[in-house]
Amino acid sequence: MNDAPLRKGWTTGACAAAAARAAFVALHGGGFPDPVTIRLPGGLAPSFALARAERGDGSATAGVLKDAGDDPDVTHGALILATVAAAPAGGGVLFRAGEGVGTVTLPGLPLAVGEPAINPGPRAQIADNLAEAAAALGVAADAVVTIAIPGGTALAGRTLNARLGIRGGLSILGTTGVVRPYSCAAWVHSIHRGIDVARALGLCHLGAATGKTSEAWLRHQLGLPEQALIDMGDMAGAVLKYVRAHPVRRLTLAGGFAKLAKLAAGAMDLHSRASTVDTAFLARLLGELGGDADAAARCASAAQILALAEPLPLGDVVAARARETAMAVLAGGTEVAVVALDRAGAVVGRSGG
């Protein structure tokens, strides 16, 4: 068994800041620093090797290969390019979307419609690093920075960008600049932005799903539009806590019976690394319905207990308990319904709504 700690990586925002700093220095006659060292918000000063360094007519372009460490990031290994050109005096840093970087087309995101999808955190990192480089060179920190990710449009198809109204490519993300393996920070970010977009569009009923089967049920059975669907995955807590602070009128949670059994028992992270199905809890619920609790306690999975429960409404009881958990987190203000599904997409329990 390998007990070595997982390796951290760098966000697209950190890579973009490194590429932009190298290009800015080269534009102003300092040559391309390779490796290029940047400063991150937390005080770290990592160095990045350049994968590309090119001068153009009035511009300079530098590239850094994204290293996400041991995190399964879709942009791991992608080339992050920054092209820097002079801006009018006093203009500050202006941002443009190049190849593979998306554009915002829906309200609700922390960027205006029509802006390149370079988030505020990375913008600040880039601007701060250009200001530091400019001070060292004795020049003004005015620049037009174009960020590009070759192949980013195809990679964006593996993200939730289209649902968030980001068209044409990827987003440049990152708050700290550091990727912590399996922290699910990008997923939580997508959940929050999805809720923001839905609220900005005036959608009052959101559906949060643990997977594709439950999302399909929400889409076809409830008729929810694309922007009302939240890919919750295992991150039930991320949805519920954000909706508590940013309420909507109605929220329907849909998921597999085993996942919702964890929520019913009080778990907020439904992933197997963070929580397991409490078969003793399910056995106790079945016993309260008049079923064979002893036999259920010997079962190895939630699916086995559900099959054993027939025809008793264990699925409804689990859905009701999951709804109670959700309502306790939401603390009022949002109507909640819960729908439990089997692997084939058939409803095996529901509560509320």
C-alpha positions as MATLAB code, in Angstrom:
seq = 'MNDAPLRKGWTTGACAAAAARAAFVALHGGGFPDPVTIRLPGGLAPSFALARAERGDGSATAGVLKDAGDDPDVTHGALILATVAAAPAGGGVLFRAGEGVGTVTLPGLPLAVGEPAINPGPRAQIADNLAEAAAALGVAADAVVTIAIPGGTALAGRTLNARLGIRGGLSILGTTGVVRPYSCAAWVHSIHRGIDVARALGLCHLGAATGKTSEAWLRHQLGLPEQALIDMGDMAGAVLKYVRAHPVRRLTLAGGFAKLAKLAAGAMDLHSRASTVDTAFLARLLGELGGDADAAARCASAAQILALAEPLPLGDVVAARARETAMAVLAGGTEVAVVALDRAGAVVGRSGG';
ca = [
       0.000    0.000    0.000;
       1.355    3.431   -0.984;
       1.017    5.823    1.965;
       2.957    8.650    0.354;
       1.196   12.027    0.652;
      -0.599   13.240   -2.460;
       1.263   15.872   -4.441;
      -0.225   19.363   -4.638;
      -0.431   21.228   -7.931;
      -1.067   24.681   -9.369;
      -4.309   26.231  -10.590;
      -4.856   27.546  -14.096;
      -4.828   31.002  -12.523;
      -1.341   30.498  -11.075;
      -0.072   29.157  -14.394;
      -1.617   32.103  -16.236;
       0.027   34.517  -13.783;
       3.413   32.871  -14.344;
       3.071   32.975  -18.130;
       1.861   36.585  -18.026;
       4.741   37.696  -15.805;
       7.327   36.053  -18.061;
       5.761   37.630  -21.159;
       5.547   41.067  -19.492;
       9.235   40.996  -18.521;
      10.202   39.951  -22.064;
       8.014   42.668  -23.606;
       9.920   45.274  -21.622;
      13.354   44.029  -22.622;
      14.157   41.836  -19.674;
      14.245   38.582  -21.603;
      12.087   35.607  -20.726;
      12.786   34.546  -17.121;
      12.945   30.750  -17.149;
      11.960   29.548  -14.672;
       9.668   32.410  -13.765;
       8.842   32.986  -10.101;
       5.513   34.430   -9.001;
       3.996   35.438   -5.698;
       0.695   33.901   -4.610;
      -1.850   35.367   -2.160;
      -0.781   33.100    0.701;
       2.872   34.151    0.414;
       4.131   31.158   -1.589;
       6.628   31.955   -4.356;
       6.645   28.983   -6.755;
       8.736   28.847   -9.917;
       7.489   27.602  -13.281;
       9.468   26.359  -16.259;
       8.435   27.886  -19.574;
       7.074   25.584  -22.266;
       6.896   28.398  -24.810;
       8.579   31.783  -25.207;
       7.942   33.863  -28.324;
       8.263   37.501  -29.304;
       5.763   39.090  -31.669;
       5.210   42.492  -33.207;
       4.594   44.577  -30.099;
       3.839   41.577  -27.921;
       5.412   38.645  -26.134;
       3.926   35.211  -25.452;
       4.911   32.738  -22.744;
       3.447   29.354  -21.915;
       3.367   27.093  -18.846;
       2.212   23.486  -18.679;
      -0.463   23.022  -16.018;
       0.607   20.620  -13.275;
      -2.363   19.716  -11.076;
      -0.280   17.400   -8.900;
      -2.194   14.244   -8.006;
      -5.597   15.861   -8.493;
      -7.709   14.421  -11.380;
      -8.049   17.844  -12.998;
      -9.240   17.959  -16.627;
      -6.693   20.686  -17.362;
      -3.694   18.732  -16.041;
      -1.000   18.897  -18.710;
      -2.711   21.691  -20.663;
      -0.614   24.519  -22.065;
      -1.577   27.865  -20.510;
      -0.488   30.747  -22.741;
      -0.341   34.447  -21.967;
       0.261   37.061  -24.647;
       1.089   40.495  -23.288;
       0.931   43.719  -25.294;
       1.201   47.346  -24.268;
      -1.925   49.115  -23.020;
      -2.640   52.863  -23.013;
      -0.894   54.734  -20.208;
      -2.941   54.495  -17.031;
      -5.091   51.732  -18.483;
      -4.009   49.117  -15.980;
      -4.296   45.454  -16.873;
      -6.916   44.551  -19.478;
      -7.947   40.944  -20.040;
      -8.847   39.162  -23.253;
      -9.932   35.574  -24.004;
      -7.770   33.745  -26.496;
      -8.197   30.295  -28.020;
      -9.800   27.820  -25.628;
     -10.812   30.359  -22.973;
     -14.520   30.956  -22.614;
     -16.696   34.055  -22.543;
     -19.459   34.755  -20.018;
     -22.924   34.737  -21.612;
     -25.281   34.480  -18.600;
     -25.744   36.665  -15.511;
     -25.002   35.441  -12.001;
     -21.270   34.830  -12.303;
     -18.749   37.165  -10.635;
     -17.978   38.558  -14.111;
     -20.143   40.666  -16.400;
     -21.744   39.152  -19.493;
     -19.307   39.460  -22.389;
     -16.203   39.280  -20.199;
     -13.537   36.607  -20.695;
     -13.958   33.772  -18.176;
     -10.885   34.721  -16.175;
     -12.113   34.745  -12.591;
     -11.457   37.613  -10.150;
      -8.887   35.598   -8.186;
      -6.633   34.880  -11.172;
      -7.101   38.443  -12.451;
      -5.805   39.748   -9.148;
      -2.882   37.306   -9.186;
      -1.921   38.367  -12.703;
      -2.259   42.087  -11.934;
      -0.268   41.799   -8.693;
       2.568   39.913  -10.387;
       2.714   42.367  -13.293;
       2.828   45.239  -10.801;
       5.738   43.607   -8.976;
       7.590   42.969  -12.250;
       6.865   46.505  -13.461;
       8.294   48.009  -10.278;
      11.483   45.990  -10.688;
      11.808   47.090  -14.324;
      10.884   50.724  -13.675;
       7.945   50.685  -16.095;
       4.198   51.165  -15.794;
       2.068   48.086  -15.095;
      -0.219   48.723  -18.070;
      -0.826   45.690  -20.263;
      -3.333   43.860  -22.411;
      -3.179   40.209  -21.315;
      -4.687   37.531  -23.539;
      -4.954   34.085  -21.972;
      -5.293   31.043  -24.232;
      -5.457   27.280  -23.727;
      -4.965   25.326  -26.965;
      -7.530   22.520  -26.984;
      -9.483   24.224  -24.226;
     -12.738   24.212  -26.162;
     -12.725   20.409  -26.270;
     -11.719   20.165  -22.604;
     -14.582   22.488  -21.658;
     -17.001   19.816  -22.848;
     -15.925   17.782  -19.796;
     -16.868   20.595  -17.414;
     -20.098   22.359  -16.431;
     -19.139   25.560  -18.253;
     -21.912   25.357  -20.848;
     -24.557   25.059  -18.117;
     -23.059   28.099  -16.396;
     -23.253   30.085  -19.620;
     -19.511   30.076  -20.291;
     -19.172   29.512  -24.012;
     -16.191   28.798  -26.205;
     -13.766   27.305  -23.734;
     -12.524   26.884  -20.207;
     -12.538   29.175  -17.193;
      -9.343   30.417  -15.577;
      -9.861   29.473  -11.930;
      -8.091   29.513   -8.604;
      -8.247   31.509   -5.397;
      -5.036   30.507   -3.638;
      -3.156   29.309   -6.703;
      -2.693   25.873   -5.149;
      -4.544   22.689   -6.158;
      -5.069   20.375   -3.204;
      -5.643   16.821   -4.454;
      -9.226   15.614   -4.189;
     -10.303   18.732   -2.313;
     -13.242   19.026   -4.754;
     -12.732   22.809   -4.730;
     -13.496   23.115   -8.455;
     -16.647   21.028   -8.049;
     -17.857   23.107   -5.118;
     -17.081   26.242   -7.141;
     -19.226   24.923  -10.009;
     -22.076   24.132   -7.608;
     -22.012   27.644   -6.169;
     -21.820   29.320   -9.568;
     -24.633   27.107  -10.878;
     -26.885   28.274   -8.053;
     -25.842   31.878   -8.689;
     -26.696   31.635  -12.383;
     -30.065   29.997  -11.680;
     -30.995   32.725   -9.197;
     -29.881   35.475  -11.582;
     -32.128   33.967  -14.268;
     -35.080   34.041  -11.856;
     -35.425   30.264  -11.598;
     -37.293   29.421   -8.396;
     -37.077   25.598   -8.497;
     -33.674   23.922   -8.556;
     -32.894   20.226   -8.847;
     -29.698   18.813   -7.352;
     -28.643   15.345   -8.517;
     -26.062   12.863   -7.315;
     -25.443   11.489  -10.822;
     -26.558   11.253  -14.438;
     -29.486    8.918  -13.755;
     -30.997   11.183  -11.121;
     -30.313   14.286  -13.214;
     -32.158   12.704  -16.139;
     -35.124   12.069  -13.825;
     -35.176   15.710  -12.755;
     -35.000   16.896  -16.343;
     -37.662   14.598  -17.775;
     -40.046   14.116  -14.866;
     -40.021   17.642  -13.457;
     -39.265   19.454  -16.696;
     -36.500   21.527  -15.127;
     -34.433   23.592  -17.578;
     -30.696   23.091  -17.943;
     -29.723   26.043  -15.747;
     -31.949   24.759  -12.907;
     -29.988   21.500  -12.674;
     -27.131   21.323  -10.168;
     -24.584   18.522  -10.510;
     -24.351   17.844   -6.785;
     -22.473   14.555   -6.979;
     -21.398   13.652   -3.462;
     -21.328   17.256   -2.276;
     -24.749   17.511   -0.613;
     -23.377   19.822    2.038;
     -22.039   22.255   -0.568;
     -25.520   22.569   -2.096;
     -27.458   22.841    1.145;
     -25.137   25.305    2.867;
     -25.011   27.570   -0.195;
     -28.770   27.504   -0.676;
     -29.192   28.370    3.004;
     -27.198   31.563    2.369;
     -28.667   32.111   -1.133;
     -32.222   30.754   -0.881;
     -34.513   29.598   -3.654;
     -38.208   28.804   -3.355;
     -37.952   25.078   -4.071;
     -35.157   22.511   -4.070;
     -35.522   18.887   -5.159;
     -32.746   16.481   -4.251;
     -32.574   13.350   -6.387;
     -30.140   10.505   -6.024;
     -29.440    6.849   -5.651;
     -30.919    5.090   -2.650;
     -27.518    4.377   -1.076;
     -26.349    7.993   -1.423;
     -29.549    9.325    0.112;
     -29.311    6.752    2.902;
     -26.058    8.477    3.890;
     -27.767   11.874    3.816;
     -30.630   10.415    5.861;
     -28.074    9.394    8.491;
     -26.681   12.936    8.582;
     -23.679   12.758    6.211;
     -22.962   15.863    4.113;
     -20.197   14.332    1.962;
     -21.668   11.253    0.284;
     -18.410    9.942   -1.205;
     -17.189    6.558   -0.007;
     -13.932    8.061    1.255;
     -15.883   10.299    3.635;
     -18.908    8.229    4.629;
     -20.255    4.704    4.404;
     -23.776    3.357    4.281;
     -24.898    2.740    7.850;
     -26.534   -0.666    7.454;
     -27.404   -0.744   11.163;
     -29.310    2.520   10.690;
     -31.216    1.085    7.714;
     -31.908   -2.127    9.600;
     -33.356   -0.118   12.462;
     -35.607    1.847   10.089;
     -36.792   -1.413    8.536;
     -37.500   -2.852   11.974;
     -39.632    0.184   12.797;
     -41.692   -0.628    9.703;
     -42.206   -4.201   10.923;
     -39.543   -5.744    8.705;
     -36.787   -8.203    9.547;
     -34.179   -5.968   11.159;
     -31.869   -8.870   12.006;
     -31.732  -10.028    8.396;
     -31.156   -6.456    7.237;
     -28.265   -6.051    9.665;
     -26.541   -8.991    7.969;
     -26.825   -7.408    4.492;
     -23.693   -6.024    2.892;
     -25.252   -3.127    0.961;
     -28.085   -0.635    0.901;
     -29.440   -2.252   -2.264;
     -29.713   -5.621   -0.513;
     -31.606   -4.061    2.382;
     -33.944   -2.236   -0.001;
     -34.715   -5.516   -1.795;
     -35.295   -7.251    1.539;
     -37.725   -4.499    2.576;
     -40.244   -5.181   -0.206;
     -43.118   -4.320   -0.026;
     -42.512   -2.088    2.994;
     -41.878    1.601    2.125;
     -38.287    1.794    3.308;
     -37.406    4.061    0.373;
     -40.009    6.605    1.437;
     -38.741    6.541    5.013;
     -35.145    7.100    3.864;
     -36.269    9.940    1.597;
     -38.163   11.495    4.509;
     -35.131   11.245    6.808;
     -32.894   12.731    4.075;
     -35.397   15.568    3.701;
     -35.261   16.193    7.442;
     -31.468   16.423    7.262;
     -31.693   18.878    4.362;
     -34.322   21.016    6.067;
     -32.246   21.203    9.234;
     -29.295   22.588    7.243;
     -31.456   24.992    5.230;
     -33.127   26.312    8.397;
     -36.315   27.356    6.602;
     -37.056   29.495    3.563;
     -36.839   26.745    0.953;
     -39.363   24.018    0.164;
     -37.575   20.664   -0.066;
     -38.412   17.419   -1.818;
     -36.299   14.272   -1.977;
     -36.524   11.497   -4.568;
     -34.615    8.204   -4.208;
     -33.937    6.155   -7.331;
     -32.576    2.716   -8.125;
     -29.808    2.097  -10.669;
     -32.348    1.873  -13.494;
     -33.811    5.257  -12.653;
     -37.032    3.984  -11.074;
     -38.343    5.871   -8.055;
     -37.995    3.784   -4.875;
     -38.837    6.521   -2.396;
     -39.885   10.139   -2.194;
     -40.806   12.771    0.356;
     -42.127   16.331    0.059;
     -43.192   18.263   -3.005;
];
